[in-house]
Amino acid sequence: MIAAKKLSAHADAKVFDDIPALQRKWQAAVRPGQVLPGYEEVMLGSLGRMADHIVLLKSREDSYEVSRSGRYVQQWLGDERWDIPLDVVPPDCARALTEAANCALQTGRPHLAAAHCVRDGLVQTYDILALPTASRWGVKLVGAYINEQGPRYNLVDAIFSSTDEGIVSLAAIRDAANRAFDFQIVHHNQGAARLLKVAVPDLQWRRLSEGGHALCQPDVTRWLMSMIADKASGSQASGRLEIDSDDRNLRLTATAFGDLVSLTVSDITEIKRRDASFRLLFDGNPMPMWVFEAETMRFLSVNDAAVAHYGYEREAFERMELRNIWPRDEWEAHTRALTQLGDSYQSDRNWRHIKADGTEIQVLTYGRRVAFDGCDGFLVAIVDITERRKAEARVAHMAHHDALTDLPNRVFYQERLAQALDHNDPDRHVAVLCIDLDLFKNVNDSFGHPTGDRLLKQVAERMRGEVRGNNLVARLGGDEFAVVLTSDVTLNDVNEFAARLIQVVSAPYDMGDDLEVVIGASVGIALSPGDGTTSEELMRNADMALYRAKAEGGGVHHFFEREMDRQAQKRRDMELDLRSAYTDGEFELHYQPLVDIAADRIVGFEALLRWKHPEKGMISPGDFIPVAEDIGLIVALGEWVLRTACAEAAKWPDDVKVAVNLSPVQFRSRNLVQVVVAALAYSGLSPHRLELEITESVFLAETEANIATLHQLRALGVRISMDDFGTGYSSLSYLRSFPFDKIKIDRSFVKDLVERPDCMAIVRAISGLGRSLNITTTAEGVETMEQLERLRAEGCNEVQGYLFSAAKPVGELDALLQKFGCCATQAA
């Protein structure tokens, strides 16, 4: 035996030298200019015993043919035939030879590869050296040398011994009555010894009754006994058991064949710890969670939060399937989503679920695949977004609806109008109605804003009752409303609707506490496509029609007319020209003298703004002042007037004053006092020589703030004058609100002073009121000596008008002062 082993080792060494020898022989056979050596030079002659290990492969398109084979190769192939296709030999041999031959032909060099073949459970490893050659027949031939390398090994034994799991074979021990009472270990691997904490030799042939390791627990023995209880039937039994051993958890998996039991021991300690962590996270999580079986969609477990949130009893919940909490109209969508589950899932949409009481909630779901109690499960966490969705819906509603009346707001209205125009037939009409409430401001001023708000709510309810179907009513802001009629409306339809709407809105309102309020409504109307094809055009034109309705006193409706557009364009041109005029310095001041009747001399000048347009000539202040006020230019323009007038007046005699008109818009800017102070400082004019004229409209808005501003101005030493006195309905109350220095009698009373006794009576009353309150009175618009004499007789203090002079540029004032400075009335 020893000699045989030595000979075999010597032979193996010889075989080991075969591969280098063949490689050298192939290299030596390559001739200059050749790509491959000839077949005869490599494969014929001086091969000796190596010939038994060589197979000659003939290349055939995409396959090979066994042309010749040695005895060793024939044994390896299990086939002694020549000239056979390679694909008829065992697949492991055919695949190894094909791959080696392909590599050799591709590289044009010898290729050494290894092949692994399994025979009768034994793994054998072979060296394969592929030698590419050429033949004189034009066919490429590959000679392959094959020889086994290294020892063979048993695949089952290798797996059995190398696995980390413990493998134990047990045999039942029976007594004389053929009753099994114990088990003996007949085979085991090193993994079993490690897991059971017993040395390998000590475990072999050991009985479980001897104790000393985890398998000796009584529960294990009883469980194994149950596995072989059916011995008489000869059937196979299997089962699984989990036990605790020291600080570890072991899982036993057994298969019984008669009295023999094959047992696998696995350490599941870490799995148990993960499971415990999972349970802790799952059971105590405040977020509703459950595990369902992926295949059946059956609930495997639900946590306390899910039970509380959904309201089902736990036992009932865990007997349910997922579809039991889905609304029927979403079954298909839910099922389709489940078929696309991977190892994790996150909602790309919100789902609807049904609670135990039948209410629906909206949820987002998050999940991942888990192994749960031996099942392929899916852990799901639920986020209830029902309240969030409601809040989002409320926010979306608020973004498109008026907070006070809950009517659609301007944004929603414009969107609906644009949609109506987009989908409308060109031959059909869309009507836009702009509605403004008449006398609503009086309600606010008289009864306060809370009453005004209650009134707006009632108005909205009445309008909502009149606007039905696809039509829409909206509140644009304040007391402005709008309606879009999207049905196929005719001119008569719109006319009747507008008249009815005015009638409904104008009916009395019961505000409670025995308070009844009556208001009205004015309506402007534009129809597509004649009055515009876009929402902007229709809204603009309806607004112009509303402006005309308001100008006629309200309580009526007007359709848009092209003349309105012409007037609007004229207005827009005026705005552009005004801005350019201010930038280009086209404005100038003219001054009209104020004459003291008693002293017969000029005591001051009223500064009047004039605009000389480079193309249109002089523009009437009555045309451009209201526009300047509307666009806010009057504030900057007023500052320029005040500064310029003060600077010019500083050059006049010290006893000559300057009067400057103030717009109500300037009071809203809240920096009027600073502007006056700056103008006085810039010019060096004494405050007592500056007279500021205001109209009663200053008192109609923010009265307290405006009166405070007037007191600040008067504290500077500036004189305050009430212009156009007697034309307002509450002028007398203003004299109690503020101690004016002067009141000016409106020219409308002076004009008819001689012809109309009532005008004379008004002038007499105002003059007497001035004397009683120690307020100077000035009459405007004096054009005749007769008017002047009447005013003198009634005790009026000052006059101004064309009788003395029209407003003159600053360059002509010296002449006026010289002409009228000493005896103005006599000169006139």
BABA-978190 format. One line per 10 residues: for each residue x, y, z of C-alpha. Coordinates in Angstrom, 2 decimals. Layout:
BEGIN
X/Y/Z  ...
END
This chain:
BEGIN
0.00/0.00/0.00  2.81/2.41/0.87  4.64/1.67/-2.41  1.44/2.12/-4.39  0.84/5.50/-2.79  4.39/6.58/-3.62  3.95/5.45/-7.25  0.65/7.31/-7.51  2.24/10.46/-6.12  5.11/10.09/-8.60
2.62/9.61/-11.43  0.66/12.69/-10.33  3.85/14.72/-10.40  4.54/13.47/-13.93  1.02/14.44/-14.97  1.46/17.84/-13.39  4.45/18.35/-15.74  2.34/17.53/-18.81  0.72/20.96/-19.13  3.98/22.99/-19.39
5.39/20.38/-21.79  2.37/20.67/-24.07  2.49/24.46/-23.95  6.20/24.40/-24.97  5.48/21.93/-27.76  2.68/24.17/-29.13  4.98/27.21/-29.03  7.81/25.37/-30.80  5.44/24.30/-33.59  4.56/27.88/-34.57
6.38/28.78/-37.80  7.27/32.31/-38.92  4.31/33.92/-40.63  1.85/31.38/-39.16  -1.03/32.35/-36.83  -1.58/28.82/-35.57  0.74/25.80/-35.67  -0.23/22.80/-37.78  -2.27/20.00/-36.26  0.26/17.31/-37.20
3.18/19.14/-35.56  1.41/19.44/-32.20  -0.84/16.42/-31.92  1.19/13.72/-33.66  4.37/12.09/-32.44  6.13/11.96/-29.00  2.89/12.33/-26.97  3.29/8.97/-25.27  0.93/8.42/-22.37  -0.43/11.98/-22.72
-2.33/10.76/-25.77  -4.81/9.00/-23.42  -5.65/12.41/-21.92  -6.25/14.26/-25.21  -9.46/14.83/-27.14  -9.41/16.37/-30.62  -12.29/18.81/-31.27  -13.26/19.81/-34.80  -14.87/23.28/-35.16  -18.34/23.20/-36.81
-19.86/26.71/-37.18  -21.12/27.42/-33.62  -20.41/23.97/-32.16  -17.74/21.26/-31.96  -17.39/17.57/-32.86  -15.36/14.93/-30.97  -13.01/13.75/-33.75  -10.66/11.53/-31.64  -10.36/10.80/-27.90  -7.96/8.91/-25.63
-8.96/6.22/-23.17  -8.83/8.57/-20.14  -11.00/11.11/-21.90  -13.46/8.39/-22.95  -13.88/7.37/-19.31  -14.36/11.03/-18.37  -16.91/11.56/-21.10  -18.58/8.20/-20.49  -18.57/7.63/-24.24  -15.99/5.74/-26.39
-17.31/6.91/-29.77  -15.48/9.17/-32.24  -16.92/11.62/-34.73  -19.87/12.52/-32.50  -21.33/16.00/-31.74  -20.08/17.43/-28.49  -23.59/18.09/-27.25  -24.32/14.34/-26.84  -21.79/13.94/-24.00  -22.64/14.91/-20.37
-23.52/18.63/-20.18  -20.86/19.50/-17.55  -18.12/18.00/-19.76  -19.51/19.55/-22.97  -19.81/23.03/-21.43  -16.25/22.96/-20.02  -14.74/21.80/-23.34  -16.74/24.36/-25.38  -15.71/27.32/-23.22  -12.01/26.30/-23.22
-11.96/25.75/-27.02  -13.72/29.09/-27.68  -11.20/30.98/-25.53  -8.24/29.27/-27.28  -9.52/30.10/-30.77  -10.42/33.69/-29.83  -6.98/34.47/-28.39  -4.98/32.22/-30.77  -3.07/30.94/-27.73  -3.23/27.85/-25.47
-5.90/28.32/-22.81  -5.85/26.62/-19.38  -9.20/26.23/-17.60  -10.65/24.28/-14.68  -13.80/22.14/-14.80  -15.88/20.86/-11.86  -17.90/17.73/-12.36  -20.14/15.87/-9.91  -20.26/12.07/-10.06  -22.17/10.01/-7.50
-22.13/12.83/-4.97  -18.37/13.35/-5.36  -16.97/16.62/-6.69  -14.06/16.16/-9.11  -11.89/19.02/-10.46  -10.12/18.73/-13.82  -7.49/20.78/-15.67  -8.36/21.44/-19.33  -5.61/22.78/-21.61  -7.00/23.80/-25.03
-4.43/23.99/-27.85  -5.68/25.72/-31.06  -4.24/24.36/-34.34  -4.73/24.66/-38.08  -5.25/21.79/-40.55  -4.48/21.42/-44.22  -8.19/20.83/-44.84  -8.94/24.38/-43.73  -10.78/23.31/-40.57  -9.64/24.58/-37.19
-8.88/21.82/-34.70  -8.49/22.16/-30.95  -6.61/19.56/-29.00  -7.72/19.50/-25.37  -5.63/17.86/-22.63  -7.76/16.69/-19.63  -6.54/15.45/-16.27  -8.00/15.40/-12.74  -6.37/17.64/-10.15  -6.49/17.45/-6.34
-8.55/15.07/-4.18  -12.21/14.30/-4.64  -14.62/15.27/-1.90  -18.17/14.34/-0.94  -20.50/17.27/-1.57  -23.06/16.27/1.06  -20.35/15.78/3.70  -18.83/19.14/2.82  -22.12/20.93/3.22  -22.98/18.94/6.32
-19.72/19.80/8.05  -19.39/23.43/6.93  -22.86/24.78/7.78  -23.19/27.00/10.85  -26.40/25.28/11.76  -26.24/22.16/13.93  -27.22/18.87/12.32  -27.94/15.94/14.58  -29.14/12.41/13.75  -31.05/10.68/16.58
-32.19/7.08/16.94  -35.04/6.08/19.22  -34.29/3.52/21.98  -37.10/1.14/22.82  -37.70/-1.19/25.77  -38.77/-4.84/25.76  -42.37/-3.77/25.18  -41.24/-1.84/22.06  -41.95/1.49/23.72  -39.58/4.37/22.89
-38.19/5.86/26.08  -34.99/7.64/25.01  -32.93/8.90/22.07  -29.28/8.42/21.19  -27.14/10.77/19.06  -25.77/8.67/16.22  -24.27/11.50/14.12  -23.69/15.23/14.34  -21.59/18.01/12.86  -19.35/20.58/14.49
-22.16/23.18/14.33  -24.27/21.02/16.64  -21.44/20.67/19.16  -20.92/24.46/19.13  -24.58/25.31/19.58  -25.12/22.67/22.27  -21.83/23.70/23.97  -20.52/20.12/24.15  -17.18/18.81/22.75  -17.50/16.85/19.50
-16.29/13.50/20.92  -18.50/13.82/24.01  -21.66/14.33/21.97  -21.35/11.21/19.77  -23.49/8.23/20.95  -24.77/10.24/23.88  -28.31/9.59/25.16  -30.62/12.53/25.83  -31.44/11.11/29.26  -27.80/11.71/30.27
-28.46/15.48/30.25  -25.85/18.17/29.87  -27.14/20.15/26.89  -30.24/21.88/25.50  -31.64/18.78/23.73  -31.98/17.02/27.05  -34.90/19.20/28.19  -38.05/17.15/28.91  -40.07/19.30/26.46  -37.67/18.33/23.68
-37.88/14.63/24.49  -41.69/14.67/24.56  -41.74/16.55/21.26  -39.36/14.00/19.65  -41.49/11.14/21.01  -44.51/12.65/19.28  -42.55/12.67/16.04  -42.07/8.88/16.01  -45.45/7.95/17.48  -46.76/7.02/14.04
-44.03/4.44/13.39  -46.53/1.70/12.59  -47.83/3.53/9.56  -44.31/4.13/8.22  -45.14/7.75/7.40  -42.74/10.69/7.54  -43.31/13.34/10.21  -41.87/16.82/10.64  -42.18/19.71/13.06  -40.55/22.70/14.68
-39.91/23.70/18.28  -38.31/26.79/19.89  -36.48/26.45/23.21  -34.41/28.64/25.51  -30.86/27.64/26.39  -28.84/29.83/28.72  -29.09/33.31/27.19  -29.93/32.02/23.75  -32.99/31.04/21.76  -32.75/27.87/19.66
-35.05/26.61/16.95  -35.29/22.83/16.38  -36.55/21.54/13.05  -37.07/17.80/12.88  -37.96/15.19/10.27  -38.66/11.62/11.43  -38.22/8.46/9.32  -39.39/5.59/11.49  -37.13/5.59/14.57  -34.58/7.91/13.00
-34.92/11.68/13.48  -32.94/14.26/11.50  -32.70/17.40/13.64  -31.49/20.86/12.62  -30.52/23.25/15.42  -30.54/27.02/14.62  -29.59/29.95/16.83  -32.47/32.45/16.53  -31.42/34.69/19.41  -30.85/37.70/17.17
-34.09/37.03/15.32  -35.92/36.91/18.64  -34.34/40.17/19.71  -35.35/41.80/16.47  -38.83/40.39/16.88  -38.99/41.76/20.43  -37.88/45.17/19.17  -40.44/44.96/16.40  -43.15/44.04/18.89  -42.17/46.94/21.13
-42.23/49.34/18.19  -45.41/47.82/16.80  -47.56/47.32/19.88  -46.68/50.56/21.66  -46.61/52.79/18.60  -49.12/55.66/18.71  -49.45/55.40/14.92  -52.05/52.86/13.70  -50.17/49.84/12.33  -50.92/46.32/11.16
-49.33/43.34/9.45  -51.20/41.58/6.67  -50.37/38.42/4.73  -49.18/39.40/1.27  -50.87/36.51/-0.53  -54.31/36.41/1.15  -54.53/40.06/2.30  -55.60/38.72/5.70  -54.73/40.73/8.80  -52.09/38.93/10.86
-51.83/41.47/13.68  -53.04/44.99/14.53  -51.66/47.28/17.22  -53.60/49.08/19.94  -53.55/52.38/18.06  -55.21/50.78/15.01  -57.87/49.17/17.19  -58.63/52.49/18.87  -58.56/54.51/15.65  -60.69/52.22/13.49
-63.05/51.13/16.26  -63.15/47.39/15.47  -62.80/44.81/18.24  -59.32/43.28/18.10  -60.58/39.72/17.59  -62.86/40.82/14.77  -60.17/43.04/13.28  -57.67/40.19/13.06  -60.24/37.97/11.32  -60.84/40.56/8.62
-59.16/41.11/5.27  -57.93/44.38/3.83  -60.88/44.76/1.48  -63.20/44.90/4.52  -61.88/48.41/5.28  -61.90/49.59/1.65  -64.88/51.35/0.04  -66.19/49.19/-2.79  -65.51/51.79/-5.47  -61.77/51.61/-4.61
-61.41/47.82/-4.44  -59.92/47.61/-7.90  -57.46/50.47/-7.31  -56.38/49.04/-3.93  -55.93/45.55/-5.37  -53.93/46.88/-8.33  -51.64/48.78/-5.94  -51.03/45.60/-3.90  -49.94/43.67/-6.98  -47.18/46.24/-7.49
-45.76/45.97/-3.98  -42.02/45.58/-3.76  -40.06/45.36/-0.53  -41.28/48.79/0.54  -44.22/51.02/-0.26  -45.15/54.67/0.17  -48.46/56.24/-0.86  -48.37/58.31/-4.01  -52.00/59.29/-3.32  -54.42/59.37/-0.42
-56.65/56.33/0.13  -60.10/56.05/1.69  -60.69/53.64/4.58  -63.88/52.71/6.40  -64.03/52.73/10.20  -66.22/50.44/12.27  -68.98/53.06/12.55  -69.12/53.39/8.76  -67.40/56.78/8.53  -64.76/57.27/5.86
-61.28/58.62/6.53  -58.50/59.60/4.15  -55.09/58.08/4.85  -51.54/57.81/3.62  -49.93/54.37/3.93  -46.29/53.36/4.39  -45.11/49.77/4.47  -42.32/47.24/4.08  -42.19/43.51/3.62  -41.51/41.50/6.80
-41.43/37.88/7.88  -44.15/37.48/10.51  -44.95/34.20/12.27  -43.52/32.27/9.34  -45.61/34.18/6.80  -44.66/36.59/4.04  -46.19/39.66/5.58  -46.33/43.39/5.02  -46.04/45.89/7.85  -48.19/48.98/7.25
-48.26/52.30/9.11  -51.25/54.60/8.69  -51.32/58.41/8.72  -54.86/59.79/8.97  -55.00/62.98/6.89  -58.78/63.48/7.06  -58.56/66.65/9.14  -55.62/67.89/7.08  -57.64/67.44/3.90  -60.59/69.23/5.49
-58.29/72.06/6.53  -56.82/72.21/3.03  -60.34/72.27/1.59  -61.24/75.10/3.98  -58.12/77.02/2.96  -58.90/76.42/-0.72  -62.48/77.58/-0.11  -61.26/80.67/1.74  -58.83/81.44/-1.08  -61.77/81.56/-3.52
-64.57/82.91/-1.31  -65.30/86.11/0.56  -64.87/85.68/4.32  -67.88/87.85/5.24  -70.57/86.72/2.78  -69.15/83.34/1.65  -69.77/84.40/-1.93  -67.08/83.67/-4.53  -64.39/86.35/-4.48  -62.75/88.26/-7.32
-60.24/85.46/-8.07  -62.94/82.79/-8.33  -65.16/85.10/-10.37  -62.43/85.85/-12.90  -61.59/82.15/-13.24  -65.26/81.23/-13.84  -65.70/84.07/-16.33  -62.57/83.00/-18.23  -63.89/79.40/-18.35  -67.27/80.56/-19.60
-65.65/82.51/-22.41  -63.32/79.62/-23.32  -66.16/77.10/-23.65  -68.76/79.43/-25.03  -70.18/79.19/-28.53  -69.31/82.37/-30.49  -72.99/82.79/-31.36  -74.05/82.76/-27.70  -73.68/85.53/-25.17  -72.03/85.78/-21.75
-73.23/88.70/-19.65  -71.16/90.48/-17.02  -72.93/92.65/-14.45  -71.08/94.96/-12.06  -73.25/95.98/-9.08  -72.60/98.79/-6.61  -74.84/99.43/-3.60  -76.37/102.88/-3.33  -76.37/104.66/0.06  -74.40/101.86/1.71
-71.80/104.33/2.98  -74.54/106.20/4.83  -75.43/103.01/6.67  -71.81/102.49/7.72  -71.40/106.11/8.80  -74.71/106.25/10.65  -74.93/102.85/12.31  -71.33/101.56/12.29  -69.45/98.84/10.45  -71.02/95.86/12.33
-74.42/96.92/11.01  -72.90/97.41/7.58  -71.47/93.89/7.67  -74.84/92.39/8.63  -76.41/94.29/5.76  -73.83/92.95/3.28  -74.63/89.38/4.39  -78.34/89.94/3.74  -77.60/91.49/0.36  -75.46/88.48/-0.53
-78.28/86.09/0.44  -80.74/87.95/-1.75  -78.37/87.92/-4.71  -77.57/84.24/-4.19  -81.31/83.52/-4.36  -81.59/85.27/-7.73  -78.48/83.78/-9.38  -79.00/80.09/-10.11  -77.69/77.25/-12.29  -74.35/77.77/-13.96
-74.50/81.51/-13.28  -72.36/83.03/-10.55  -72.54/85.96/-8.15  -69.41/87.21/-6.38  -68.37/89.93/-3.96  -65.46/91.86/-5.40  -64.85/93.93/-2.28  -66.58/96.56/-0.14  -70.09/97.04/-1.51  -69.12/95.90/-5.02
-70.66/92.73/-6.43  -70.55/91.07/-9.84  -72.64/88.50/-11.70  -71.74/86.35/-14.69  -74.62/84.85/-16.67  -73.23/81.92/-18.64  -76.48/80.58/-20.04  -77.61/81.53/-23.53  -78.89/84.97/-22.55  -80.55/87.53/-24.77
-80.55/91.29/-24.36  -84.10/91.13/-22.96  -83.14/88.37/-20.52  -80.29/90.43/-19.11  -82.42/93.57/-19.02  -85.14/91.81/-17.02  -82.63/90.14/-14.72  -80.86/93.44/-13.90  -84.18/95.20/-13.20  -85.34/92.35/-10.96
-81.99/92.28/-9.12  -82.20/96.04/-8.39  -85.76/95.57/-7.12  -84.78/92.68/-4.85  -81.73/94.47/-3.42  -83.67/97.72/-2.90  -86.39/96.16/-0.71  -86.15/97.20/3.00  -83.85/95.24/5.34  -84.82/94.34/8.91
-81.64/94.82/10.96  -83.25/94.06/14.34  -83.77/96.34/17.30  -86.57/98.08/15.36  -84.05/99.23/12.75  -85.07/99.09/9.10  -82.58/100.02/6.39  -83.25/100.90/2.78  -80.50/100.98/0.17  -80.40/100.70/-3.60
-78.25/99.24/-6.34  -76.72/100.44/-9.59  -75.81/97.96/-12.32  -73.48/98.15/-15.31  -73.72/95.46/-18.00  -71.43/94.18/-20.76  -72.16/91.29/-23.13  -69.82/89.12/-25.14  -68.78/89.12/-27.88  -69.96/92.61/-28.82
-68.60/94.33/-25.70  -65.47/92.20/-25.45  -64.17/88.67/-25.84  -61.93/88.50/-22.78  -62.74/88.71/-19.10  -60.64/91.88/-18.76  -62.53/93.65/-21.56  -65.96/92.66/-20.27  -65.17/93.63/-16.67  -63.75/96.98/-17.76
-66.70/97.78/-19.97  -69.27/96.68/-17.39  -67.50/98.91/-14.88  -67.78/101.88/-17.26  -71.50/101.18/-17.65  -71.80/101.10/-13.86  -70.06/104.47/-13.63  -72.69/105.94/-15.91  -75.50/104.37/-13.84  -74.03/105.89/-10.67
-73.62/109.27/-12.39  -77.37/109.31/-13.13  -78.18/109.02/-9.44  -78.19/105.22/-9.00  -81.03/102.77/-8.79  -80.79/102.01/-12.52  -78.92/99.71/-14.85  -77.02/100.63/-18.00  -75.56/98.61/-20.84  -72.09/99.44/-22.08
-71.88/101.85/-25.03  -68.92/102.64/-27.22  -69.09/106.32/-26.23  -68.20/105.21/-22.72  -65.09/103.58/-24.08  -64.20/106.78/-25.90  -64.57/108.75/-22.68  -62.50/106.14/-20.83  -59.79/106.38/-23.46  -59.84/110.13/-23.10
-59.46/109.68/-19.38  -56.53/107.27/-19.85  -54.86/109.76/-22.19  -55.36/112.45/-19.58  -53.61/110.29/-16.97  -50.61/109.70/-19.22  -50.41/113.39/-20.15  -50.65/114.43/-16.50  -47.72/112.25/-15.49  -45.64/113.57/-18.40
-46.65/117.16/-17.59  -45.44/116.81/-14.02  -42.15/115.31/-15.18  -41.66/117.91/-17.92  -42.62/120.91/-15.75  -45.68/121.98/-17.78  -47.57/123.27/-14.73  -47.53/126.88/-13.57  -49.26/129.02/-10.94  -51.53/131.94/-11.61
-52.67/134.25/-8.85  -56.08/135.93/-8.35  -56.16/138.90/-5.98  -58.12/138.97/-2.73  -59.42/142.50/-2.02  -60.24/143.87/1.43  -63.52/145.79/0.98  -63.01/148.10/3.93  -59.38/148.99/3.11  -59.96/149.04/-0.67
-56.68/147.21/-1.31  -55.24/143.86/-2.29  -54.47/141.86/0.87  -53.51/138.57/-0.79  -53.56/136.29/-3.80  -55.11/132.86/-4.25  -52.66/130.52/-6.01  -54.43/128.65/-8.81  -52.85/125.74/-10.69  -52.73/125.99/-14.47
-51.65/123.43/-17.08  -50.51/124.53/-20.50  -50.41/121.44/-22.71  -47.83/121.76/-25.53  -50.40/120.59/-28.12  -53.84/121.11/-26.56  -53.17/124.49/-24.97  -54.62/125.42/-21.58  -56.44/122.53/-19.83  -59.25/123.44/-17.44
-58.48/122.66/-13.76  -61.98/121.20/-13.54  -60.85/118.55/-16.06  -57.43/117.61/-14.75  -57.62/118.18/-10.95  -60.12/115.29/-10.34  -57.95/112.96/-12.47  -54.82/113.97/-10.58  -56.64/113.20/-7.34  -57.79/109.79/-8.59
-54.30/108.68/-9.66  -52.59/110.08/-6.56  -50.55/112.65/-8.47  -52.20/115.47/-6.54  -49.99/114.76/-3.50  -46.74/115.44/-5.35  -48.37/118.21/-7.36  -49.75/119.81/-4.20  -46.29/119.82/-2.62  -44.95/121.63/-5.69
-47.79/124.19/-5.58  -47.26/124.85/-1.87  -43.49/125.20/-2.18  -43.71/127.42/-5.30  -46.47/129.65/-3.91  -44.59/130.23/-0.64  -41.39/131.03/-2.53  -43.18/133.59/-4.74  -45.11/135.14/-1.83  -41.86/135.71/0.06
-41.01/138.30/-2.63  -44.25/140.26/-2.14  -44.92/143.04/0.38  -45.04/141.73/3.95  -48.76/142.48/4.37  -49.80/140.48/1.29  -50.85/136.84/1.99  -50.98/133.81/-0.28  -53.85/131.31/-0.27  -53.27/127.71/-1.38
-55.99/125.10/-1.94  -55.53/121.67/-0.34  -57.03/118.46/-1.72  -58.61/115.89/0.62  -56.17/113.40/-0.90  -53.28/115.35/0.63  -54.73/114.76/4.09  -54.69/111.01/3.49  -50.94/111.10/2.87  -50.44/111.91/6.58
-47.34/114.05/5.97  -49.15/117.30/5.20  -47.83/119.11/8.27  -44.22/118.23/7.37  -44.79/119.41/3.79  -46.11/122.80/5.01  -43.23/123.19/7.47  -40.71/122.37/4.71  -42.29/124.88/2.29  -42.21/127.66/4.89
-38.62/126.85/5.83  -37.54/126.66/2.18  -39.11/130.03/1.29  -38.62/131.90/4.57  -42.29/132.97/4.42  -43.93/133.84/7.74  -46.62/131.26/8.64  -49.14/134.12/9.22  -48.93/135.01/5.53  -49.94/131.49/4.42
-53.62/130.65/4.15  -54.71/127.07/3.42  -58.14/126.53/1.86  -60.03/123.26/2.36  -63.45/122.00/1.29  -66.02/120.24/3.43  -65.03/116.88/1.86  -62.03/116.88/4.21  -64.53/116.32/7.04  -66.36/113.49/5.31
-63.55/110.95/5.78  -61.50/110.20/8.91  -62.82/113.35/10.60  -60.88/113.05/13.85  -57.52/112.54/12.14  -58.11/115.38/9.70  -59.21/117.79/12.44  -56.06/116.90/14.40  -53.99/117.77/11.31  -55.79/121.12/10.98
-55.05/121.94/14.62  -51.35/121.15/14.05  -51.28/123.51/11.05  -53.04/126.29/12.95  -50.57/125.87/15.79  -47.82/126.79/13.31  -49.52/130.15/12.75  -51.03/129.19/9.38  -54.57/130.46/8.67  -57.27/127.91/7.71
-60.10/128.82/5.35  -63.32/126.91/4.51  -63.87/127.08/0.75  -67.28/126.88/-1.00  -69.13/127.46/2.25  -72.86/126.89/2.12  -72.83/124.17/-0.57  -72.51/121.27/1.89  -75.37/119.80/3.90  -73.53/120.01/7.20
-71.29/123.08/6.84  -72.54/124.63/10.05  -71.48/121.61/12.09  -67.96/122.00/10.73  -67.72/125.48/12.26  -68.19/123.83/15.65  -65.59/121.13/14.87  -62.79/123.60/14.06  -62.16/127.35/14.61  -61.73/128.51/11.02
-60.04/131.82/10.26  -62.07/132.45/7.12  -65.12/131.16/5.28  -65.54/131.74/1.56  -69.01/132.28/0.14  -69.46/130.13/-2.96  -69.76/131.91/-6.30  -73.13/130.24/-6.93  -74.69/132.56/-4.31  -72.86/135.68/-5.54
-73.81/135.11/-9.19  -77.57/135.60/-8.57  -77.17/137.97/-5.66  -78.96/140.87/-7.35  -81.79/138.86/-8.98  -82.65/136.33/-6.27  -83.67/137.31/-2.75  -82.84/133.84/-1.41  -79.20/134.23/-2.49  -79.15/137.64/-0.79
-80.55/136.11/2.38  -77.89/133.36/2.37  -75.07/135.89/1.87  -76.51/138.03/4.68  -76.70/134.99/6.98  -73.15/133.86/6.25  -71.76/137.36/6.76  -73.63/137.67/10.04  -72.40/134.23/11.13  -68.83/135.32/10.35
-69.17/138.50/12.42  -70.66/136.52/15.33  -67.84/133.94/15.28  -65.15/136.49/14.46  -64.41/134.71/11.18  -63.43/136.60/8.04  -65.84/136.15/5.09  -64.71/136.24/1.49  -67.08/136.29/-1.51  -65.99/134.53/-4.69
-66.93/135.29/-8.29  -67.60/139.03/-8.00  -68.04/140.38/-11.53  -70.11/143.60/-11.21  -70.07/146.77/-9.13  -73.67/146.06/-8.08  -72.64/142.71/-6.60  -69.76/144.42/-4.85  -72.00/147.08/-3.31  -74.48/144.49/-2.05
-71.65/142.50/-0.45  -70.23/145.66/1.13  -73.67/146.47/2.52  -74.00/143.00/4.07  -70.65/143.35/5.83  -68.60/140.91/3.76  -64.86/141.35/4.53  -63.12/140.30/1.30  -63.98/139.75/-2.35  -62.36/138.24/-5.41
-63.43/137.89/-9.03  -63.14/139.18/-12.57  -64.29/142.61/-11.42  -60.76/143.08/-10.17  -58.71/140.62/-12.18  -58.60/137.12/-13.50  -55.80/134.91/-12.25  -52.48/136.23/-13.59  -49.00/134.77/-13.95  -46.53/135.79/-11.29
-44.79/138.23/-13.63  -47.92/140.42/-13.82  -48.54/140.71/-10.07  -46.38/143.79/-9.54  -48.57/145.74/-11.96  -51.69/144.62/-10.10  -50.23/145.65/-6.76  -49.31/149.04/-8.12  -52.74/149.51/-9.74  -54.90/148.25/-6.92
-52.58/148.47/-3.98  -54.04/151.64/-2.39  -57.62/151.98/-3.58  -58.76/148.86/-5.30  -62.53/149.37/-5.30  -62.37/152.97/-6.51  -60.00/152.04/-9.31  -62.30/149.28/-10.38
END
